[in-house]
Amino acid sequence: MVATLKRQSKAVQFAILLAAFIVLCLVVKPSENNILWRLPPLLKWLPGAINDFVRGLMFEWFPVQVWDPLIEDYEQKPLFREITRAISGFFLVIINFVREIFLGGNKTIVAMTSWDFVNEHPWAKWPALPWTVITGWAVLLGYKLQGRGLALLAGACTMYIAIFGQWQPSMETLSFVLIAAPVSVVLGLFLGIWAFRSRAVEATLNPLLNVAQTMPHYSYLVPVIVLFGVGDQAAAIATIIFATPPMVRLTLLGLKKVPPDVVDSGMMSGCSRFQLLFRVLVPTARRDILIGVNQVVMQCLAMTVIASFIGAQGLGSNLMIALNSLKVGTGIEIGVCIVLIAVVLDKMSLAWANKPTDYFADLTFWQRHRFGLLALGVLGAGIVLALFGRAVFPEGFNYLYIIPHNKGITTAPMWQAGVDWLWDTLFFALKNFNEFLITQVLVPMKNLYLGMPVAATFLLMMGIGYLVAGLRSALIIGGFLLFIALSEYWDRALITAYMASFSVLVSATLGITIGTLAAQNETASRIVLLVCDFLQTFPSFIYLIPVIMLFGITDTSVIIAAVVYATVPATRYTVEGLRSVPPVLQDAGSMLGVSRFQRWVSIELPMAFPHIMLGVNQTVIFALFMVIIGAFIGTTDLGQLILKAISEPQGTGIGLTLGLCVAFMGLAVDQIIRTWANARKKALDLA
């Protein structure tokens, strides 16, 4: 009875809030001088201040004497610029070294000697590893980690990449990931341990991590270009910034989950603080930390296309070229290669995280070193095959050594023909749908958002935050909105909000519906989760190619791409939430004689709804990211300004300010959903 009264009271409060919002929208008239309509842009100075600060740091602050070998004399240079350029150069050397292990080359030898030495000695070139060797090593590693299934998967994926002529760009991408991922892991592990040891550090890091995980990818690129230049090294640093937060969070989570009796046992054994940390706490939290490693790898691969904007070579760069040329088939092939690399690294890192360690095994020499010896055997066999290939293919390419880029099998014409067929067959239907959606839905919705007074927007969002999560959440949401309102980008933010909210409504509806249907059957659940894995690892840019072909450069294209991309988390969390409902409750419902639909409405959905809402929360972030990426095909939202800032000399301040606007939009919604979901989990004893 009490619960029913509370629900009725909340419904009345929401109705009053909505009525007040509508009244404000009708009463407040558009006028730039009316603060109820739009706040003055008091933060308009912020981008310029950021630019001045960065410029002073890079070109004026703390000049030091540096030896310049070109003029053979000392020259005054700013210290910070020298530090960033030294970091940039170090990353470039390491990336080139790893890349040349895979593909061969002479840049590493040049870095240790000179171009004169290399030109005088033609033999001074690092040989490439044959693709058969790397494939064999991937099979061995998969077998070591999880057995035959993972070995077959690793072998099939690497063979596909080689046979389809994408070996060179794939190895360029892999070398990029193999540098960015370990640095992100080490940095995230250090920060996670530091946050675990200090509450002040944890309190400081949490808001920074929230902003970093919700800020658009583009926003990282502008300051990185200024600080570290353009190229693979700058792309690696941007990727590290993007990929480190999940490692920090999962390290901190794993250390917090260590049972107190384990800590007490370590202290009673006489461990020092260092020994307690690295011999007790970290090994106990190993699984969560290694899952963090898995997330880092996925984040690094997610940045491959974005990083191509600042000079990263590999699959991402080729995908951008395909997107610019509207080559659907080529783009899909490249996207499949990125997905295959992601799947292999994902499965291997998860297998590593879940693989038990036997500390008391008494192994023979062969058992301890068999995989290393087999790897040496694979290397020898690969070299022999490469030499054999040189004899078999004397005048062409050695397909047993390195299959040149775009010289293998291709299915691009098939994909292109499929899109062309859709276009020819459904042209009028798609045209009518596009016109209807734009004129009858999207444009009115856009005008509705742009017609909202700032006072009404604050009232609605802060009111929802207060009713759902309390006064603290309302004030936090108000702070996020105030930053956007005091910038000069409020109207652009409203356009972004309209596109994202429409995408979220459709994505959440589709995701919850598909997830609910799939959760009724174990096989269907596995299939749907597998599809979700595939779609989530697919580069987000790929979704833009077919929709551009079908719907042109319109808001429809961006929204459909956002819907496809953002439906994944809603579906995944719905399946996982419904499948996690205790069977005891389901059996109790069945014993009471309820139908399957009644059981879903009365038992399963209420129990799983907090988990489902966390999926909706992720859907909001995914939709925002895709809407911002959609600026690449010509939207008029915040993403367009962020993309424009990349090519501007003074774009650092603009890019960071716009990135914060997008991040604060996502964090405002996150504050409402996450706080409510956690409260509901606690009320249902699911925390």
Solvent accessible surface area in square Angstrom, and as a share of the most:
residue,aa,sasa,rsa
1,M,176,0.79
2,V,101,0.58
3,A,57,0.44
4,T,54,0.31
5,L,95,0.47
6,K,132,0.56
7,R,155,0.57
8,Q,103,0.46
9,S,52,0.34
10,K,87,0.37
11,A,62,0.48
12,V,86,0.49
13,Q,75,0.33
14,F,74,0.31
15,A,60,0.47
16,I,111,0.57
17,L,18,0.09
18,L,95,0.47
19,A,53,0.41
20,A,39,0.30
21,F,25,0.10
22,I,84,0.43
23,V,85,0.49
24,L,45,0.22
25,C,37,0.22
26,L,126,0.63
27,V,98,0.56
28,V,10,0.06
29,K,134,0.57
30,P,95,0.60
31,S,46,0.30
32,E,138,0.62
33,N,146,0.75
34,N,48,0.25
35,I,110,0.56
36,L,86,0.43
37,W,23,0.08
38,R,20,0.07
39,L,44,0.22
40,P,60,0.38
41,P,64,0.40
42,L,109,0.54
43,L,36,0.18
44,K,120,0.51
45,W,150,0.52
46,L,32,0.16
47,P,9,0.06
48,G,36,0.34
49,A,42,0.33
50,I,34,0.17
51,N,16,0.08
52,D,83,0.43
53,F,136,0.57
54,V,20,0.11
55,R,92,0.33
56,G,20,0.19
57,L,39,0.19
58,M,0,0.00
59,F,112,0.47
60,E,120,0.54
61,W,125,0.44
62,F,116,0.48
63,P,72,0.45
64,V,39,0.23
65,Q,108,0.48
66,V,38,0.22
67,W,127,0.44
68,D,20,0.10
69,P,97,0.61
70,L,164,0.82
71,I,103,0.52
72,E,129,0.58
73,D,77,0.40
74,Y,132,0.50
75,E,71,0.32
76,Q,116,0.51
77,K,55,0.23
78,P,19,0.12
79,L,56,0.28
80,F,53,0.22
81,R,70,0.25
82,E,45,0.20
83,I,80,0.40
84,T,4,0.03
85,R,79,0.29
86,A,66,0.51
87,I,73,0.37
88,S,5,0.03
89,G,32,0.31
90,F,128,0.53
91,F,21,0.09
92,L,65,0.32
93,V,66,0.38
94,I,54,0.28
95,I,0,0.00
96,N,20,0.11
97,F,78,0.32
98,V,24,0.14
99,R,21,0.08
100,E,10,0.04
101,I,52,0.27
102,F,25,0.10
103,L,37,0.18
104,G,16,0.15
105,G,15,0.15
106,N,40,0.20
107,K,108,0.46
108,T,11,0.07
109,I,28,0.14
110,V,22,0.12
111,A,61,0.47
112,M,142,0.64
113,T,67,0.39
114,S,47,0.31
115,W,137,0.48
116,D,98,0.51
117,F,67,0.28
118,V,13,0.08
119,N,109,0.56
120,E,126,0.57
121,H,57,0.25
122,P,119,0.75
123,W,178,0.62
124,A,3,0.02
125,K,125,0.53
126,W,97,0.34
127,P,97,0.61
128,A,13,0.10
129,L,29,0.14
130,P,7,0.04
131,W,26,0.09
132,T,25,0.14
133,V,0,0.00
134,I,17,0.08
135,T,12,0.07
136,G,16,0.16
137,W,85,0.30
138,A,15,0.12
139,V,52,0.30
140,L,30,0.15
141,L,82,0.41
142,G,0,0.00
143,Y,106,0.40
144,K,93,0.39
145,L,25,0.12
146,Q,117,0.52
147,G,19,0.19
148,R,182,0.67
149,G,53,0.51
150,L,7,0.03
151,A,7,0.05
152,L,123,0.61
153,L,59,0.29
154,A,0,0.00
155,G,7,0.06
156,A,62,0.48
157,C,6,0.03
158,T,16,0.09
159,M,87,0.39
160,Y,54,0.21
161,I,5,0.03
162,A,0,0.00
163,I,57,0.29
164,F,33,0.14
165,G,0,0.00
166,Q,2,0.01
167,W,0,0.00
168,Q,79,0.35
169,P,4,0.02
170,S,0,0.00
171,M,5,0.02
172,E,20,0.09
173,T,2,0.01
174,L,25,0.13
175,S,0,0.00
176,F,3,0.01
177,V,1,0.00
178,L,72,0.36
179,I,16,0.08
180,A,0,0.00
181,A,8,0.06
182,P,65,0.41
183,V,52,0.30
184,S,0,0.00
185,V,27,0.16
186,V,102,0.59
187,L,74,0.37
188,G,0,0.00
189,L,44,0.22
190,F,119,0.50
191,L,34,0.17
192,G,0,0.00
193,I,20,0.10
194,W,124,0.44
195,A,2,0.01
196,F,65,0.27
197,R,97,0.35
198,S,30,0.20
199,R,209,0.76
200,A,74,0.57
201,V,21,0.12
202,E,28,0.12
203,A,70,0.54
204,T,83,0.48
205,L,24,0.12
206,N,52,0.27
207,P,72,0.45
208,L,106,0.53
209,L,15,0.07
210,N,47,0.24
211,V,29,0.17
212,A,20,0.16
213,Q,56,0.25
214,T,13,0.08
215,M,15,0.07
216,P,1,0.01
217,H,18,0.08
218,Y,2,0.01
219,S,0,0.00
220,Y,15,0.06
221,L,0,0.00
222,V,4,0.03
223,P,22,0.14
224,V,3,0.02
225,I,42,0.21
226,V,40,0.23
227,L,37,0.18
228,F,25,0.10
229,G,19,0.18
230,V,95,0.54
231,G,15,0.14
232,D,7,0.04
233,Q,22,0.10
234,A,0,0.00
235,A,0,0.00
236,A,0,0.00
237,I,15,0.08
238,A,0,0.00
239,T,0,0.00
240,I,13,0.06
241,I,72,0.37
242,F,10,0.04
243,A,0,0.00
244,T,9,0.05
245,P,5,0.03
246,P,13,0.08
247,M,0,0.00
248,V,1,0.00
249,R,75,0.28
250,L,32,0.16
251,T,0,0.00
252,L,18,0.09
253,L,86,0.43
254,G,1,0.01
255,L,2,0.01
256,K,112,0.47
257,K,122,0.52
258,V,13,0.07
259,P,60,0.38
260,P,104,0.65
261,D,92,0.48
262,V,45,0.26
263,V,36,0.20
264,D,73,0.38
265,S,64,0.41
266,G,5,0.05
267,M,120,0.54
268,M,169,0.75
269,S,90,0.58
270,G,62,0.60
271,C,40,0.24
272,S,56,0.36
273,R,171,0.63
274,F,141,0.59
275,Q,66,0.29
276,L,25,0.13
277,L,11,0.05
278,F,87,0.36
279,R,177,0.65
280,V,23,0.13
281,L,10,0.05
282,V,29,0.17
283,P,58,0.37
284,T,64,0.37
285,A,4,0.03
286,R,68,0.25
287,R,133,0.48
288,D,19,0.10
289,I,14,0.07
290,L,14,0.07
291,I,36,0.18
292,G,0,0.00
293,V,19,0.11
294,N,3,0.02
295,Q,70,0.31
296,V,0,0.00
297,V,16,0.09
298,M,33,0.15
299,Q,42,0.19
300,C,0,0.00
301,L,7,0.04
302,A,54,0.42
303,M,0,0.00
304,T,7,0.04
305,V,4,0.02
306,I,3,0.02
307,A,0,0.00
308,S,20,0.13
309,F,54,0.22
310,I,1,0.00
311,G,32,0.31
312,A,7,0.05
313,Q,89,0.40
314,G,4,0.04
315,L,0,0.00
316,G,2,0.02
317,S,34,0.22
318,N,33,0.17
319,L,0,0.00
320,M,18,0.08
321,I,107,0.54
322,A,2,0.02
323,L,5,0.03
324,N,103,0.53
325,S,57,0.37
326,L,71,0.36
327,K,108,0.46
328,V,0,0.00
329,G,1,0.01
330,T,41,0.24
331,G,0,0.00
332,I,28,0.14
333,E,8,0.03
334,I,3,0.01
335,G,0,0.00
336,V,29,0.17
337,C,1,0.00
338,I,2,0.01
339,V,1,0.01
340,L,34,0.17
341,I,12,0.06
342,A,1,0.01
343,V,33,0.19
344,V,13,0.08
345,L,36,0.18
346,D,24,0.13
347,K,72,0.30
348,M,16,0.07
349,S,11,0.07
350,L,58,0.29
351,A,3,0.03
352,W,120,0.42
353,A,2,0.02
354,N,80,0.41
355,K,76,0.32
356,P,118,0.74
357,T,70,0.40
358,D,100,0.52
359,Y,162,0.62
360,F,191,0.80
361,A,46,0.36
362,D,142,0.74
363,L,79,0.39
364,T,82,0.47
365,F,126,0.52
366,W,129,0.45
367,Q,91,0.41
368,R,137,0.50
369,H,82,0.36
370,R,93,0.34
371,F,36,0.15
372,G,45,0.43
373,L,75,0.37
374,L,75,0.37
375,A,27,0.21
376,L,118,0.59
377,G,46,0.44
378,V,36,0.21
379,L,50,0.25
380,G,33,0.32
381,A,55,0.43
382,G,3,0.03
383,I,81,0.41
384,V,97,0.56
385,L,77,0.38
386,A,11,0.08
387,L,97,0.49
388,F,117,0.49
389,G,0,0.00
390,R,166,0.61
391,A,77,0.60
392,V,72,0.41
393,F,66,0.28
394,P,105,0.66
395,E,171,0.76
396,G,54,0.52
397,F,94,0.39
398,N,29,0.15
399,Y,78,0.30
400,L,43,0.22
401,Y,70,0.27
402,I,33,0.17
403,I,10,0.05
404,P,30,0.19
405,H,58,0.26
406,N,95,0.49
407,K,104,0.44
408,G,26,0.25
409,I,102,0.52
410,T,77,0.45
411,T,40,0.23
412,A,18,0.14
413,P,89,0.56
414,M,115,0.52
415,W,100,0.35
416,Q,49,0.22
417,A,58,0.45
418,G,35,0.33
419,V,13,0.08
420,D,59,0.31
421,W,157,0.55
422,L,62,0.31
423,W,99,0.35
424,D,105,0.55
425,T,74,0.43
426,L,67,0.34
427,F,65,0.27
428,F,148,0.62
429,A,62,0.48
430,L,27,0.13
431,K,90,0.38
432,N,93,0.48
433,F,94,0.39
434,N,21,0.11
435,E,83,0.37
436,F,117,0.49
437,L,17,0.08
438,I,42,0.21
439,T,76,0.44
440,Q,113,0.50
441,V,46,0.27
442,L,2,0.01
443,V,64,0.37
444,P,61,0.38
445,M,34,0.15
446,K,49,0.21
447,N,87,0.45
448,L,126,0.63
449,Y,43,0.16
450,L,48,0.24
451,G,34,0.33
452,M,23,0.10
453,P,0,0.00
454,V,3,0.02
455,A,23,0.18
456,A,0,0.00
457,T,12,0.07
458,F,32,0.13
459,L,64,0.32
460,L,39,0.19
461,M,40,0.18
462,M,54,0.24
463,G,15,0.14
464,I,45,0.23
465,G,0,0.00
466,Y,120,0.46
467,L,22,0.11
468,V,41,0.24
469,A,28,0.22
470,G,26,0.25
471,L,112,0.56
472,R,177,0.64
473,S,2,0.01
474,A,5,0.04
475,L,107,0.53
476,I,50,0.26
477,I,0,0.00
478,G,8,0.08
479,G,41,0.39
480,F,39,0.16
481,L,13,0.07
482,L,80,0.40
483,F,35,0.15
484,I,2,0.01
485,A,3,0.02
486,L,29,0.15
487,S,5,0.03
488,E,83,0.37
489,Y,22,0.08
490,W,18,0.06
491,D,67,0.35
492,R,72,0.26
493,A,5,0.04
494,L,8,0.04
495,I,18,0.09
496,T,0,0.00
497,A,26,0.20
498,Y,1,0.00
499,M,1,0.00
500,A,7,0.05
501,S,33,0.21
502,F,34,0.14
503,S,0,0.00
504,V,19,0.11
505,L,118,0.59
506,V,50,0.29
507,S,0,0.00
508,A,16,0.13
509,T,89,0.51
510,L,78,0.39
511,G,0,0.00
512,I,42,0.21
513,T,68,0.40
514,I,73,0.37
515,G,0,0.00
516,T,18,0.10
517,L,126,0.63
518,A,6,0.05
519,A,9,0.07
520,Q,57,0.26
521,N,79,0.41
522,E,86,0.39
523,T,87,0.51
524,A,33,0.26
525,S,5,0.03
526,R,167,0.61
527,I,100,0.51
528,V,27,0.15
529,L,45,0.23
530,L,117,0.58
531,V,75,0.43
532,C,5,0.03
533,D,48,0.25
534,F,85,0.35
535,L,47,0.24
536,Q,74,0.33
537,T,30,0.17
538,F,20,0.08
539,P,12,0.07
540,S,19,0.12
541,F,1,0.01
542,I,7,0.03
543,Y,19,0.07
544,L,0,0.00
545,I,1,0.00
546,P,39,0.25
547,V,13,0.07
548,I,18,0.09
549,M,48,0.21
550,L,29,0.14
551,F,21,0.09
552,G,29,0.28
553,I,118,0.60
554,T,39,0.23
555,D,35,0.18
556,T,0,0.00
557,S,0,0.00
558,V,0,0.00
559,I,3,0.01
560,I,41,0.21
561,A,1,0.00
562,A,0,0.00
563,V,16,0.09
564,V,61,0.35
565,Y,30,0.12
566,A,0,0.00
567,T,17,0.10
568,V,4,0.02
569,P,5,0.03
570,A,0,0.00
571,T,5,0.03
572,R,46,0.17
573,Y,53,0.20
574,T,0,0.00
575,V,1,0.01
576,E,67,0.30
577,G,0,0.00
578,L,5,0.03
579,R,101,0.37
580,S,80,0.52
581,V,7,0.04
582,P,50,0.32
583,P,94,0.59
584,V,113,0.65
585,L,65,0.32
586,Q,41,0.18
587,D,84,0.43
588,A,44,0.34
589,G,1,0.01
590,S,58,0.38
591,M,167,0.75
592,L,148,0.74
593,G,65,0.62
594,V,50,0.29
595,S,57,0.37
596,R,150,0.55
597,F,139,0.58
598,Q,92,0.41
599,R,47,0.17
600,W,52,0.18
601,V,66,0.38
602,S,77,0.49
603,I,35,0.18
604,E,10,0.04
605,L,38,0.19
606,P,54,0.34
607,M,35,0.16
608,A,2,0.02
609,F,71,0.29
610,P,2,0.01
611,H,51,0.23
612,I,0,0.00
613,M,38,0.17
614,L,34,0.17
615,G,0,0.00
616,V,15,0.09
617,N,7,0.04
618,Q,67,0.30
619,T,0,0.00
620,V,14,0.08
621,I,19,0.10
622,F,28,0.12
623,A,0,0.00
624,L,7,0.03
625,F,22,0.09
626,M,0,0.00
627,V,0,0.00
628,I,1,0.01
629,I,5,0.03
630,G,0,0.00
631,A,5,0.04
632,F,49,0.21
633,I,13,0.07
634,G,47,0.45
635,T,2,0.01
636,T,65,0.38
637,D,0,0.00
638,L,0,0.00
639,G,0,0.00
640,Q,63,0.28
641,L,34,0.17
642,I,0,0.00
643,L,41,0.21
644,K,120,0.51
645,A,1,0.01
646,I,28,0.14
647,S,96,0.62
648,E,56,0.25
649,P,120,0.76
650,Q,87,0.38
651,G,0,0.00
652,T,3,0.02
653,G,0,0.00
654,I,48,0.24
655,G,0,0.00
656,L,47,0.23
657,T,1,0.00
658,L,0,0.00
659,G,0,0.00
660,L,42,0.21
661,C,0,0.00
662,V,0,0.00
663,A,0,0.00
664,F,30,0.12
665,M,25,0.11
666,G,0,0.00
667,L,13,0.06
668,A,2,0.01
669,V,40,0.23
670,D,18,0.09
671,Q,16,0.07
672,I,18,0.09
673,I,17,0.09
674,R,89,0.33
675,T,38,0.22
676,W,65,0.23
677,A,0,0.00
678,N,72,0.37
679,A,56,0.44
680,R,86,0.31
681,K,43,0.18
682,K,157,0.66
683,A,74,0.58
684,L,48,0.24
685,D,132,0.68
686,L,72,0.36
687,A,112,0.87
